Amino acid sequence: MEKNSVEKLLKAGYVFLRADDGGWNKERKYRIRYSDCFGTWKVLEKFPTKAARDRRIKELMEEDKYLY
């Protein structure tokens, strides 16, 4: 998607989500990150397992303002 299109969606109140398996040591950190401003990603929630994170993303996708 082009930058202008992304900026329009953000301006209209949409929030982009992405799943993150961050952590480069032995501890995996399963997180949902979000962007409500072009070019920045922040942590929305942290989870103990990947399955818990994926279930939460599914719940959030039921709401109109989130895009994955």
C-alpha positions as CSV (number, residue, x, y, z in Angstrom):
1,M,0.0,0.0,0.0
2,E,1.3,3.5,-0.8
3,K,2.3,6.0,1.9
4,N,-0.6,8.3,0.9
5,S,-3.2,5.6,1.3
6,V,-1.8,4.5,4.7
7,E,-1.8,8.1,5.9
8,K,-5.4,8.6,4.8
9,L,-6.5,5.5,6.7
10,L,-4.7,6.6,9.8
11,K,-6.2,10.1,9.6
12,A,-9.7,8.4,9.3
13,G,-9.0,6.7,12.6
14,Y,-7.9,3.2,11.6
15,V,-5.2,1.5,13.5
16,F,-2.8,-1.0,11.9
17,L,-1.9,-4.1,13.9
18,R,1.0,-6.6,13.5
19,A,2.0,-9.7,15.4
20,D,5.5,-9.6,16.8
21,D,7.6,-12.5,18.1
22,G,10.3,-10.1,19.4
23,G,13.1,-11.1,21.6
24,W,16.5,-12.3,20.5
25,N,17.5,-14.0,23.7
26,K,16.0,-17.3,25.0
27,E,12.9,-15.5,26.1
28,R,10.3,-15.1,23.3
29,K,8.1,-12.1,23.6
30,Y,4.7,-12.5,21.9
31,R,3.2,-9.1,21.4
32,I,0.7,-7.1,19.4
33,R,2.1,-3.9,18.0
34,Y,0.1,-1.1,16.6
35,S,0.5,2.0,14.5
36,D,-1.8,4.9,14.7
37,C,0.7,7.4,13.3
38,F,2.7,6.8,10.1
39,G,6.1,5.3,10.7
40,T,5.8,4.4,14.4
41,W,5.0,1.1,16.1
42,K,4.1,0.7,19.7
43,V,3.3,-2.3,21.9
44,L,-0.4,-2.8,22.4
45,E,-0.3,-6.0,24.5
46,K,2.1,-8.7,25.6
47,F,1.2,-12.4,25.8
48,P,2.7,-15.6,27.3
49,T,2.0,-17.6,24.2
50,K,1.7,-17.2,20.5
51,A,-1.8,-18.8,20.6
52,A,-3.1,-16.3,23.2
53,R,-1.7,-13.4,21.0
54,D,-3.4,-14.8,17.9
55,R,-6.7,-15.2,19.7
56,R,-6.6,-11.6,20.8
57,I,-5.8,-10.4,17.2
58,K,-8.9,-12.3,16.0
59,E,-11.0,-10.5,18.7
60,L,-9.6,-7.1,17.7
61,M,-10.3,-7.7,14.0
62,E,-14.0,-7.9,14.9
63,E,-13.8,-4.2,15.6
64,D,-14.1,-1.8,12.7
65,K,-11.1,0.4,13.4
66,Y,-8.4,-2.3,13.3
67,L,-6.5,-3.5,10.2
68,Y,-4.1,-6.4,10.1
